[in-house]
Amino acid sequence: MRPERSGAREGEAEQSPKEEDVELTDDEKVVLNILKTNSPIDLNELKGQTGLSNKKWDKAIKGLTKNKLAKVEKTDAGLLVLLV
């Protein structure tokens, strides 16, 4: 008899983490709070609303997309950021 494996079983999709399950930085929280009230939003508009430096913005948006809390999509109109 084999012990059960932890995690997703074969054929089951892994669930994306919820906001409560992920420890967010202060900068990620700023971006996420704006997204909660205005999603989808143009990437440049969102960046401007955060007031973050380029480096902090980059780290925050990469952290949110890595944790599957936000998604960046390319459209004919430009880049949009969506709350997942």
N, CA, C and O atoms as a CHARMM CRD file, in Angstrom:
* protein
*
  336
    1    1 MET  N      0.83900  -1.17100   0.00000 PROA 1      0.00000
    2    1 MET  CA     0.00000   0.00000   0.00000 PROA 1      0.00000
    3    1 MET  C      0.89500   1.24900   0.00000 PROA 1      0.00000
    4    1 MET  O      1.81700   1.36200   0.80700 PROA 1      0.00000
    5    2 ARG  N      0.60800   2.18300  -0.91800 PROA 2      0.00000
    6    2 ARG  CA     1.42000   3.39900  -1.01200 PROA 2      0.00000
    7    2 ARG  C      0.77300   4.52200  -0.21500 PROA 2      0.00000
    8    2 ARG  O     -0.45000   4.66100  -0.21500 PROA 2      0.00000
    9    3 PRO  N      1.58600   5.32200   0.46400 PROA 3      0.00000
   10    3 PRO  CA     1.01200   6.46900   1.17200 PROA 3      0.00000
   11    3 PRO  C      0.51800   7.52000   0.17600 PROA 3      0.00000
   12    3 PRO  O      1.05700   7.65300  -0.92300 PROA 3      0.00000
   13    4 GLU  N     -0.50200   8.25300   0.57100 PROA 4      0.00000
   14    4 GLU  CA    -1.03100   9.29600  -0.31100 PROA 4      0.00000
   15    4 GLU  C     -0.03200  10.42900  -0.43000 PROA 4      0.00000
   16    4 GLU  O      0.64400  10.79800   0.53100 PROA 4      0.00000
   17    5 ARG  N      0.04300  10.97200  -1.64000 PROA 5      0.00000
   18    5 ARG  CA     0.92300  12.10800  -1.86800 PROA 5      0.00000
   19    5 ARG  C      0.18900  13.38100  -1.47300 PROA 5      0.00000
   20    5 ARG  O     -1.02900  13.48600  -1.62000 PROA 5      0.00000
   21    6 SER  N      0.93700  14.32700  -0.97700 PROA 6      0.00000
   22    6 SER  CA     0.32400  15.61700  -0.67400 PROA 6      0.00000
   23    6 SER  C      0.31500  16.44800  -1.94200 PROA 6      0.00000
   24    6 SER  O      1.06200  16.16500  -2.87800 PROA 6      0.00000
   25    7 GLY  N     -0.52300  17.46900  -1.98000 PROA 7      0.00000
   26    7 GLY  CA    -0.60700  18.33000  -3.15800 PROA 7      0.00000
   27    7 GLY  C     -1.70800  17.86900  -4.08400 PROA 7      0.00000
   28    7 GLY  O     -2.55300  17.05300  -3.71800 PROA 7      0.00000
   29    8 ALA  N     -1.68400  18.40600  -5.29300 PROA 8      0.00000
   30    8 ALA  CA    -2.72100  18.08100  -6.27500 PROA 8      0.00000
   31    8 ALA  C     -2.52900  16.65300  -6.77100 PROA 8      0.00000
   32    8 ALA  O     -1.40700  16.20700  -7.01300 PROA 8      0.00000
   33    9 ARG  N     -3.62900  15.95700  -6.91500 PROA 9      0.00000
   34    9 ARG  CA    -3.56900  14.60300  -7.45300 PROA 9      0.00000
   35    9 ARG  C     -3.56000  14.65800  -8.96600 PROA 9      0.00000
   36    9 ARG  O     -3.89400  15.67700  -9.56900 PROA 9      0.00000
   37   10 GLU  N     -3.18100  13.57100  -9.55600 PROA 10     0.00000
   38   10 GLU  CA    -3.14500  13.50900 -11.01100 PROA 10     0.00000
   39   10 GLU  C     -4.52500  13.82500 -11.57000 PROA 10     0.00000
   40   10 GLU  O     -5.53200  13.27100 -11.12900 PROA 10     0.00000
   41   11 GLY  N     -4.55500  14.72300 -12.54800 PROA 11     0.00000
   42   11 GLY  CA    -5.81500  15.09400 -13.16300 PROA 11     0.00000
   43   11 GLY  C     -6.49100  16.27400 -12.49200 PROA 11     0.00000
   44   11 GLY  O     -7.42200  16.85200 -13.05300 PROA 11     0.00000
   45   12 GLU  N     -6.03700  16.64400 -11.29400 PROA 12     0.00000
   46   12 GLU  CA    -6.60600  17.79600 -10.59700 PROA 12     0.00000
   47   12 GLU  C     -5.74300  19.02000 -10.86300 PROA 12     0.00000
   48   12 GLU  O     -4.51500  18.94300 -10.84400 PROA 12     0.00000
   49   13 ALA  N     -6.38200  20.12500 -11.10700 PROA 13     0.00000
   50   13 ALA  CA    -5.64800  21.37000 -11.31400 PROA 13     0.00000
   51   13 ALA  C     -5.27500  21.96100  -9.96600 PROA 13     0.00000
   52   13 ALA  O     -6.05000  21.89700  -9.01200 PROA 13     0.00000
   53   14 GLU  N     -4.07900  22.53800  -9.89500 PROA 14     0.00000
   54   14 GLU  CA    -3.69100  23.21400  -8.66900 PROA 14     0.00000
   55   14 GLU  C     -4.46500  24.51000  -8.56300 PROA 14     0.00000
   56   14 GLU  O     -4.63200  25.22500  -9.55200 PROA 14     0.00000
   57   15 GLN  N     -4.93500  24.81200  -7.37300 PROA 15     0.00000
   58   15 GLN  CA    -5.68000  26.04600  -7.17200 PROA 15     0.00000
   59   15 GLN  C     -4.70600  27.18800  -7.00800 PROA 15     0.00000
   60   15 GLN  O     -3.62400  27.02700  -6.44400 PROA 15     0.00000
   61   16 SER  N     -5.10500  28.35700  -7.51200 PROA 16     0.00000
   62   16 SER  CA    -4.26000  29.51600  -7.31200 PROA 16     0.00000
   63   16 SER  C     -4.39600  29.95900  -5.86100 PROA 16     0.00000
   64   16 SER  O     -5.45800  29.81500  -5.25500 PROA 16     0.00000
   65   17 PRO  N     -3.31200  30.50000  -5.31100 PROA 17     0.00000
   66   17 PRO  CA    -3.37000  30.90600  -3.91100 PROA 17     0.00000
   67   17 PRO  C     -4.30200  32.08700  -3.71100 PROA 17     0.00000
   68   17 PRO  O     -4.45000  32.93400  -4.59200 PROA 17     0.00000
   69   18 LYS  N     -4.92200  32.13400  -2.55800 PROA 18     0.00000
   70   18 LYS  CA    -5.77500  33.26400  -2.22500 PROA 18     0.00000
   71   18 LYS  C     -4.91200  34.32400  -1.56000 PROA 18     0.00000
   72   18 LYS  O     -3.82300  34.04000  -1.06200 PROA 18     0.00000
   73   19 GLU  N     -5.41500  35.53700  -1.56100 PROA 19     0.00000
   74   19 GLU  CA    -4.67400  36.64700  -0.97600 PROA 19     0.00000
   75   19 GLU  C     -4.26100  36.34400   0.46400 PROA 19     0.00000
   76   19 GLU  O     -3.15900  36.70000   0.88200 PROA 19     0.00000
   77   20 GLU  N     -5.14800  35.68100   1.22900 PROA 20     0.00000
   78   20 GLU  CA    -4.86100  35.38600   2.62200 PROA 20     0.00000
   79   20 GLU  C     -3.73700  34.35500   2.76800 PROA 20     0.00000
   80   20 GLU  O     -3.06500  34.31200   3.79800 PROA 20     0.00000
   81   21 ASP  N     -3.53300  33.53100   1.74800 PROA 21     0.00000
   82   21 ASP  CA    -2.53800  32.47000   1.81000 PROA 21     0.00000
   83   21 ASP  C     -1.13400  32.94500   1.44600 PROA 21     0.00000
   84   21 ASP  O     -0.15900  32.22000   1.64400 PROA 21     0.00000
   85   22 VAL  N     -1.03300  34.16400   0.91400 PROA 22     0.00000
   86   22 VAL  CA     0.23800  34.67500   0.42700 PROA 22     0.00000
   87   22 VAL  C      0.62000  35.89200   1.25600 PROA 22     0.00000
   88   22 VAL  O     -0.21700  36.75700   1.51500 PROA 22     0.00000
   89   23 GLU  N      1.87400  35.96300   1.67100 PROA 23     0.00000
   90   23 GLU  CA     2.33300  37.13800   2.40000 PROA 23     0.00000
   91   23 GLU  C      2.74700  38.19400   1.38700 PROA 23     0.00000
   92   23 GLU  O      3.70200  38.00300   0.63400 PROA 23     0.00000
   93   24 LEU  N      2.03200  39.29600   1.37400 PROA 24     0.00000
   94   24 LEU  CA     2.26800  40.35300   0.39900 PROA 24     0.00000
   95   24 LEU  C      3.13400  41.45300   0.98700 PROA 24     0.00000
   96   24 LEU  O      3.06900  41.74400   2.18100 PROA 24     0.00000
   97   25 THR  N      3.95000  42.06400   0.12600 PROA 25     0.00000
   98   25 THR  CA     4.71800  43.23000   0.54600 PROA 25     0.00000
   99   25 THR  C      3.78000  44.43200   0.58600 PROA 25     0.00000
  100   25 THR  O      2.67300  44.37200   0.05200 PROA 25     0.00000
  101   26 ASP  N      4.20900  45.50200   1.20500 PROA 26     0.00000
  102   26 ASP  CA     3.39400  46.71800   1.25400 PROA 26     0.00000
  103   26 ASP  C      3.11300  47.22800  -0.16100 PROA 26     0.00000
  104   26 ASP  O      2.00400  47.67800  -0.45000 PROA 26     0.00000
  105   27 ASP  N      4.10800  47.15900  -1.03600 PROA 27     0.00000
  106   27 ASP  CA     3.92500  47.63700  -2.41200 PROA 27     0.00000
  107   27 ASP  C      2.91800  46.78000  -3.17000 PROA 27     0.00000
  108   27 ASP  O      2.10400  47.30400  -3.93000 PROA 27     0.00000
  109   28 GLU  N      2.96900  45.46400  -2.96900 PROA 28     0.00000
  110   28 GLU  CA     2.00000  44.57200  -3.60500 PROA 28     0.00000
  111   28 GLU  C      0.59000  44.87400  -3.11000 PROA 28     0.00000
  112   28 GLU  O     -0.36500  44.82300  -3.88600 PROA 28     0.00000
  113   29 LYS  N      0.45500  45.18900  -1.81900 PROA 29     0.00000
  114   29 LYS  CA    -0.85300  45.53500  -1.25900 PROA 29     0.00000
  115   29 LYS  C     -1.40900  46.80200  -1.89000 PROA 29     0.00000
  116   29 LYS  O     -2.60800  46.88700  -2.15200 PROA 29     0.00000
  117   30 VAL  N     -0.54100  47.80100  -2.14000 PROA 30     0.00000
  118   30 VAL  CA    -0.97200  49.04500  -2.78400 PROA 30     0.00000
  119   30 VAL  C     -1.55500  48.74700  -4.16200 PROA 30     0.00000
  120   30 VAL  O     -2.63900  49.22000  -4.50400 PROA 30     0.00000
  121   31 VAL  N     -0.82300  47.95500  -4.95200 PROA 31     0.00000
  122   31 VAL  CA    -1.26400  47.61500  -6.30500 PROA 31     0.00000
  123   31 VAL  C     -2.56200  46.81400  -6.24800 PROA 31     0.00000
  124   31 VAL  O     -3.49300  47.08700  -7.00600 PROA 31     0.00000
  125   32 LEU  N     -2.62700  45.83700  -5.36300 PROA 32     0.00000
  126   32 LEU  CA    -3.80200  44.97200  -5.25000 PROA 32     0.00000
  127   32 LEU  C     -5.04200  45.76200  -4.83600 PROA 32     0.00000
  128   32 LEU  O     -6.13200  45.51700  -5.35300 PROA 32     0.00000
  129   33 ASN  N     -4.88700  46.69800  -3.92000 PROA 33     0.00000
  130   33 ASN  CA    -6.03400  47.50200  -3.48000 PROA 33     0.00000
  131   33 ASN  C     -6.58900  48.35600  -4.61300 PROA 33     0.00000
  132   33 ASN  O     -7.80400  48.53100  -4.71000 PROA 33     0.00000
  133   34 ILE  N     -5.73500  48.88200  -5.45900 PROA 34     0.00000
  134   34 ILE  CA    -6.20600  49.64600  -6.61700 PROA 34     0.00000
  135   34 ILE  C     -6.91900  48.71600  -7.59500 PROA 34     0.00000
  136   34 ILE  O     -7.95900  49.07300  -8.15000 PROA 34     0.00000
  137   35 LEU  N     -6.36500  47.53300  -7.80400 PROA 35     0.00000
  138   35 LEU  CA    -6.97800  46.56200  -8.71200 PROA 35     0.00000
  139   35 LEU  C     -8.35700  46.12200  -8.21700 PROA 35     0.00000
  140   35 LEU  O     -9.25200  45.86700  -9.02400 PROA 35     0.00000
  141   36 LYS  N     -8.53000  46.03200  -6.91800 PROA 36     0.00000
  142   36 LYS  CA    -9.82300  45.59700  -6.37000 PROA 36     0.00000
  143   36 LYS  C    -10.94500  46.55800  -6.73000 PROA 36     0.00000
  144   36 LYS  O    -12.09500  46.14800  -6.88600 PROA 36     0.00000
  145   37 THR  N    -10.61100  47.83600  -6.86200 PROA 37     0.00000
  146   37 THR  CA   -11.64000  48.81900  -7.18700 PROA 37     0.00000
  147   37 THR  C    -11.69500  49.15500  -8.66700 PROA 37     0.00000
  148   37 THR  O    -12.65400  49.77600  -9.12600 PROA 37     0.00000
  149   38 ASN  N    -10.67500  48.75100  -9.42300 PROA 38     0.00000
  150   38 ASN  CA   -10.60800  49.14800 -10.82200 PROA 38     0.00000
  151   38 ASN  C     -9.88500  48.08500 -11.65300 PROA 38     0.00000
  152   38 ASN  O     -8.71100  48.24800 -11.98700 PROA 38     0.00000
  153   39 SER  N    -10.57700  47.01100 -11.98200 PROA 39     0.00000
  154   39 SER  CA    -9.97500  45.94900 -12.78300 PROA 39     0.00000
  155   39 SER  C    -10.93900  45.55100 -13.88700 PROA 39     0.00000
  156   39 SER  O    -12.12100  45.34700 -13.61000 PROA 39     0.00000
  157   40 PRO  N    -10.49000  45.43600 -15.10500 PROA 40     0.00000
  158   40 PRO  CA    -9.12400  45.63200 -15.59300 PROA 40     0.00000
  159   40 PRO  C     -8.77700  47.12000 -15.70100 PROA 40     0.00000
  160   40 PRO  O     -9.65300  47.98100 -15.78800 PROA 40     0.00000
  161   41 ILE  N     -7.47800  47.38600 -15.69200 PROA 41     0.00000
  162   41 ILE  CA    -6.98100  48.75600 -15.77900 PROA 41     0.00000
  163   41 ILE  C     -5.72800  48.76400 -16.64800 PROA 41     0.00000
  164   41 ILE  O     -4.95100  47.80900 -16.65000 PROA 41     0.00000
  165   42 ASP  N     -5.54700  49.85100 -17.38200 PROA 42     0.00000
  166   42 ASP  CA    -4.35300  50.01300 -18.20300 PROA 42     0.00000
  167   42 ASP  C     -3.11500  49.97500 -17.30400 PROA 42     0.00000
  168   42 ASP  O     -3.08400  50.61000 -16.24900 PROA 42     0.00000
  169   43 LEU  N     -2.11300  49.23600 -17.72500 PROA 43     0.00000
  170   43 LEU  CA    -0.91100  49.05000 -16.92200 PROA 43     0.00000
  171   43 LEU  C     -0.26000  50.38300 -16.55700 PROA 43     0.00000
  172   43 LEU  O      0.11700  50.58400 -15.40300 PROA 43     0.00000
  173   44 ASN  N     -0.12300  51.28800 -17.51400 PROA 44     0.00000
  174   44 ASN  CA     0.52500  52.57800 -17.23700 PROA 44     0.00000
  175   44 ASN  C     -0.30200  53.43500 -16.28100 PROA 44     0.00000
  176   44 ASN  O      0.25200  54.14700 -15.44400 PROA 44     0.00000
  177   45 GLU  N     -1.62400  53.36400 -16.40700 PROA 45     0.00000
  178   45 GLU  CA    -2.49200  54.10800 -15.49800 PROA 45     0.00000
  179   45 GLU  C     -2.35500  53.56100 -14.07600 PROA 45     0.00000
  180   45 GLU  O     -2.26100  54.32600 -13.11600 PROA 45     0.00000
  181   46 LEU  N     -2.34400  52.23900 -13.95000 PROA 46     0.00000
  182   46 LEU  CA    -2.18400  51.60700 -12.64500 PROA 46     0.00000
  183   46 LEU  C     -0.84300  51.98800 -12.02500 PROA 46     0.00000
  184   46 LEU  O     -0.76300  52.33300 -10.84600 PROA 46     0.00000
  185   47 LYS  N      0.19100  51.92100 -12.82600 PROA 47     0.00000
  186   47 LYS  CA     1.52900  52.26300 -12.33900 PROA 47     0.00000
  187   47 LYS  C      1.55600  53.70000 -11.82800 PROA 47     0.00000
  188   47 LYS  O      2.12900  53.97300 -10.77300 PROA 47     0.00000
  189   48 GLY  N      0.94400  54.61200 -12.56600 PROA 48     0.00000
  190   48 GLY  CA     0.89600  56.00600 -12.14900 PROA 48     0.00000
  191   48 GLY  C      0.13000  56.20000 -10.85300 PROA 48     0.00000
  192   48 GLY  O      0.52200  57.01000 -10.01300 PROA 48     0.00000
  193   49 GLN  N     -0.96500  55.45800 -10.68600 PROA 49     0.00000
  194   49 GLN  CA    -1.78100  55.57400  -9.47700 PROA 49     0.00000
  195   49 GLN  C     -1.05500  55.06900  -8.23200 PROA 49     0.00000
  196   49 GLN  O     -1.31400  55.54400  -7.12600 PROA 49     0.00000
  197   50 THR  N     -0.15300  54.11300  -8.40900 PROA 50     0.00000
  198   50 THR  CA     0.55200  53.56100  -7.25400 PROA 50     0.00000
  199   50 THR  C      1.57800  54.53000  -6.69800 PROA 50     0.00000
  200   50 THR  O      1.82400  54.55400  -5.49200 PROA 50     0.00000
  201   51 GLY  N      2.17800  55.33100  -7.57100 PROA 51     0.00000
  202   51 GLY  CA     3.22400  56.24800  -7.13400 PROA 51     0.00000
  203   51 GLY  C      4.53100  55.54600  -6.80300 PROA 51     0.00000
  204   51 GLY  O      5.41600  56.14100  -6.18600 PROA 51     0.00000
  205   52 LEU  N      4.66100  54.29100  -7.20500 PROA 52     0.00000
  206   52 LEU  CA     5.87500  53.52900  -6.91000 PROA 52     0.00000
  207   52 LEU  C      6.97800  53.84900  -7.91400 PROA 52     0.00000
  208   52 LEU  O      6.70600  54.21800  -9.05600 PROA 52     0.00000
  209   53 SER  N      8.22200  53.70300  -7.47400 PROA 53     0.00000
  210   53 SER  CA     9.35900  53.84400  -8.38900 PROA 53     0.00000
  211   53 SER  C      9.33000  52.68100  -9.38100 PROA 53     0.00000
  212   53 SER  O      8.62500  51.69500  -9.16600 PROA 53     0.00000
  213   54 ASN  N     10.08800  52.79800 -10.45400 PROA 54     0.00000
  214   54 ASN  CA    10.11400  51.73400 -11.46000 PROA 54     0.00000
  215   54 ASN  C     10.50700  50.38700 -10.85000 PROA 54     0.00000
  216   54 ASN  O      9.89900  49.36000 -11.15300 PROA 54     0.00000
  217   55 LYS  N     11.51900  50.39800  -9.99600 PROA 55     0.00000
  218   55 LYS  CA    12.00000  49.15100  -9.39200 PROA 55     0.00000
  219   55 LYS  C     10.93400  48.54000  -8.47100 PROA 55     0.00000
  220   55 LYS  O     10.67400  47.33800  -8.52400 PROA 55     0.00000
  221   56 LYS  N     10.32300  49.38000  -7.62800 PROA 56     0.00000
  222   56 LYS  CA     9.29600  48.87400  -6.71600 PROA 56     0.00000
  223   56 LYS  C      8.06600  48.38700  -7.47700 PROA 56     0.00000
  224   56 LYS  O      7.47600  47.36700  -7.11900 PROA 56     0.00000
  225   57 TRP  N      7.68000  49.11400  -8.52600 PROA 57     0.00000
  226   57 TRP  CA     6.54300  48.70900  -9.35500 PROA 57     0.00000
  227   57 TRP  C      6.82000  47.34000  -9.97200 PROA 57     0.00000
  228   57 TRP  O      5.97200  46.44900  -9.92800 PROA 57     0.00000
  229   58 ASP  N      7.99700  47.18100 -10.53900 PROA 58     0.00000
  230   58 ASP  CA     8.36700  45.93300 -11.20400 PROA 58     0.00000
  231   58 ASP  C      8.30200  44.76000 -10.23300 PROA 58     0.00000
  232   58 ASP  O      7.74300  43.71300 -10.55900 PROA 58     0.00000
  233   59 LYS  N      8.86900  44.92900  -9.04500 PROA 59     0.00000
  234   59 LYS  CA     8.84700  43.85500  -8.04600 PROA 59     0.00000
  235   59 LYS  C      7.41700  43.54300  -7.60300 PROA 59     0.00000
  236   59 LYS  O      7.06100  42.37700  -7.43000 PROA 59     0.00000
  237   60 ALA  N      6.59800  44.58000  -7.42000 PROA 60     0.00000
  238   60 ALA  CA     5.22400  44.37600  -6.95000 PROA 60     0.00000
  239   60 ALA  C      4.38800  43.63600  -7.98300 PROA 60     0.00000
  240   60 ALA  O      3.70800  42.66900  -7.64200 PROA 60     0.00000
  241   61 ILE  N      4.42500  44.06800  -9.23300 PROA 61     0.00000
  242   61 ILE  CA     3.59000  43.43200 -10.25900 PROA 61     0.00000
  243   61 ILE  C      4.07500  42.01500 -10.55100 PROA 61     0.00000
  244   61 ILE  O      3.26500  41.12600 -10.81500 PROA 61     0.00000
  245   62 LYS  N      5.38600  41.79900 -10.50600 PROA 62     0.00000
  246   62 LYS  CA     5.91600  40.44800 -10.70600 PROA 62     0.00000
  247   62 LYS  C      5.50700  39.52400  -9.56300 PROA 62     0.00000
  248   62 LYS  O      5.20200  38.35300  -9.78700 PROA 62     0.00000
  249   63 GLY  N      5.50100  40.04800  -8.34100 PROA 63     0.00000
  250   63 GLY  CA     5.07600  39.25300  -7.19500 PROA 63     0.00000
  251   63 GLY  C      3.60800  38.86300  -7.28300 PROA 63     0.00000
  252   63 GLY  O      3.24100  37.72500  -6.99100 PROA 63     0.00000
  253   64 LEU  N      2.77100  39.81200  -7.68600 PROA 64     0.00000
  254   64 LEU  CA     1.33800  39.52200  -7.80000 PROA 64     0.00000
  255   64 LEU  C      1.04500  38.52900  -8.91800 PROA 64     0.00000
  256   64 LEU  O      0.19800  37.65100  -8.75500 PROA 64     0.00000
  257   65 THR  N      1.73300  38.65500 -10.05000 PROA 65     0.00000
  258   65 THR  CA     1.48800  37.71700 -11.14600 PROA 65     0.00000
  259   65 THR  C      2.06700  36.33300 -10.81400 PROA 65     0.00000
  260   65 THR  O      1.48200  35.31200 -11.17600 PROA 65     0.00000
  261   66 LYS  N      3.18800  36.30400 -10.14300 PROA 66     0.00000
  262   66 LYS  CA     3.79100  35.02100  -9.75100 PROA 66     0.00000
  263   66 LYS  C      2.85900  34.25800  -8.80700 PROA 66     0.00000
  264   66 LYS  O      2.73300  33.03700  -8.89700 PROA 66     0.00000
  265   67 ASN  N      2.20900  34.99300  -7.90200 PROA 67     0.00000
  266   67 ASN  CA     1.28800  34.37200  -6.94800 PROA 67     0.00000
  267   67 ASN  C     -0.13000  34.24300  -7.49500 PROA 67     0.00000
  268   67 ASN  O     -1.05600  33.88700  -6.76700 PROA 67     0.00000
  269   68 LYS  N     -0.28900  34.53300  -8.77200 PROA 68     0.00000
  270   68 LYS  CA    -1.56900  34.38800  -9.47400 PROA 68     0.00000
  271   68 LYS  C     -2.69800  35.20200  -8.84100 PROA 68     0.00000
  272   68 LYS  O     -3.84600  34.76100  -8.78100 PROA 68     0.00000
  273   69 LEU  N     -2.34600  36.39700  -8.37200 PROA 69     0.00000
  274   69 LEU  CA    -3.34700  37.31200  -7.84000 PROA 69     0.00000
  275   69 LEU  C     -3.72100  38.36100  -8.87600 PROA 69     0.00000
  276   69 LEU  O     -4.78800  38.97200  -8.80600 PROA 69     0.00000
  277   70 ALA  N     -2.81800  38.56400  -9.84700 PROA 70     0.00000
  278   70 ALA  CA    -3.05900  39.52300 -10.92600 PROA 70     0.00000
  279   70 ALA  C     -2.51800  38.92100 -12.22100 PROA 70     0.00000
  280   70 ALA  O     -1.69200  38.00900 -12.21100 PROA 70     0.00000
  281   71 LYS  N     -3.01200  39.46300 -13.33400 PROA 71     0.00000
  282   71 LYS  CA    -2.61300  38.96100 -14.64500 PROA 71     0.00000
  283   71 LYS  C     -2.45200  40.15300 -15.57900 PROA 71     0.00000
  284   71 LYS  O     -3.25900  41.08200 -15.55400 PROA 71     0.00000
  285   72 VAL  N     -1.41000  40.12400 -16.39900 PROA 72     0.00000
  286   72 VAL  CA    -1.19400  41.17400 -17.39200 PROA 72     0.00000
  287   72 VAL  C     -1.54100  40.58200 -18.75800 PROA 72     0.00000
  288   72 VAL  O     -1.03000  39.53000 -19.14300 PROA 72     0.00000
  289   73 GLU  N     -2.41900  41.27700 -19.48000 PROA 73     0.00000
  290   73 GLU  CA    -2.82600  40.81900 -20.81100 PROA 73     0.00000
  291   73 GLU  C     -2.51700  41.87400 -21.84400 PROA 73     0.00000
  292   73 GLU  O     -2.71800  43.06700 -21.61200 PROA 73     0.00000
  293   74 LYS  N     -2.02900  41.43200 -22.98000 PROA 74     0.00000
  294   74 LYS  CA    -1.76000  42.33800 -24.09000 PROA 74     0.00000
  295   74 LYS  C     -3.00700  42.38600 -24.97600 PROA 74     0.00000
  296   74 LYS  O     -3.50100  41.35100 -25.42300 PROA 74     0.00000
  297   75 THR  N     -3.49900  43.58000 -25.22100 PROA 75     0.00000
  298   75 THR  CA    -4.66000  43.76800 -26.07900 PROA 75     0.00000
  299   75 THR  C     -4.30200  44.75400 -27.18400 PROA 75     0.00000
  300   75 THR  O     -3.20700  45.31700 -27.18500 PROA 75     0.00000
  301   76 ASP  N     -5.22000  44.96600 -28.12400 PROA 76     0.00000
  302   76 ASP  CA    -5.00000  45.95100 -29.17600 PROA 76     0.00000
  303   76 ASP  C     -4.82800  47.34800 -28.59000 PROA 76     0.00000
  304   76 ASP  O     -4.10700  48.17800 -29.14400 PROA 76     0.00000
  305   77 ALA  N     -5.49200  47.60100 -27.46900 PROA 77     0.00000
  306   77 ALA  CA    -5.43500  48.91200 -26.82200 PROA 77     0.00000
  307   77 ALA  C     -4.17200  49.09300 -25.97700 PROA 77     0.00000
  308   77 ALA  O     -3.84200  50.22000 -25.60800 PROA 77     0.00000
  309   78 GLY  N     -3.46900  48.01900 -25.66800 PROA 78     0.00000
  310   78 GLY  CA    -2.26300  48.10400 -24.84300 PROA 78     0.00000
  311   78 GLY  C     -2.24300  47.00200 -23.80500 PROA 78     0.00000
  312   78 GLY  O     -2.89900  45.97400 -23.97000 PROA 78     0.00000
  313   79 LEU  N     -1.49700  47.21200 -22.74300 PROA 79     0.00000
  314   79 LEU  CA    -1.37700  46.22000 -21.68000 PROA 79     0.00000
  315   79 LEU  C     -2.39300  46.49900 -20.58800 PROA 79     0.00000
  316   79 LEU  O     -2.48200  47.61800 -20.08400 PROA 79     0.00000
  317   80 LEU  N     -3.15800  45.48300 -20.22500 PROA 80     0.00000
  318   80 LEU  CA    -4.15700  45.60600 -19.15600 PROA 80     0.00000
  319   80 LEU  C     -3.75000  44.70400 -17.99900 PROA 80     0.00000
  320   80 LEU  O     -3.21700  43.61300 -18.19900 PROA 80     0.00000
  321   81 VAL  N     -4.01100  45.18000 -16.78600 PROA 81     0.00000
  322   81 VAL  CA    -3.79400  44.37900 -15.60300 PROA 81     0.00000
  323   81 VAL  C     -5.15700  44.01000 -15.04000 PROA 81     0.00000
  324   81 VAL  O     -6.02500  44.86500 -14.85900 PROA 81     0.00000
  325   82 LEU  N     -5.33200  42.71100 -14.76300 PROA 82     0.00000
  326   82 LEU  CA    -6.60300  42.19300 -14.26700 PROA 82     0.00000
  327   82 LEU  C     -6.41200  41.53500 -12.91700 PROA 82     0.00000
  328   82 LEU  O     -5.36900  40.94200 -12.64100 PROA 82     0.00000
  329   83 LEU  N     -7.42000  41.64400 -12.08600 PROA 83     0.00000
  330   83 LEU  CA    -7.44100  40.91000 -10.81800 PROA 83     0.00000
  331   83 LEU  C     -7.87000  39.48300 -11.13900 PROA 83     0.00000
  332   83 LEU  O     -8.84500  39.27600 -11.86200 PROA 83     0.00000
  333   84 VAL  N     -7.15400  38.50700 -10.61000 PROA 84     0.00000
  334   84 VAL  CA    -7.47100  37.10100 -10.89200 PROA 84     0.00000
  335   84 VAL  C     -8.40000  36.56600  -9.83600 PROA 84     0.00000
  336   84 VAL  O     -8.78900  35.39900  -9.88900 PROA 84     0.00000
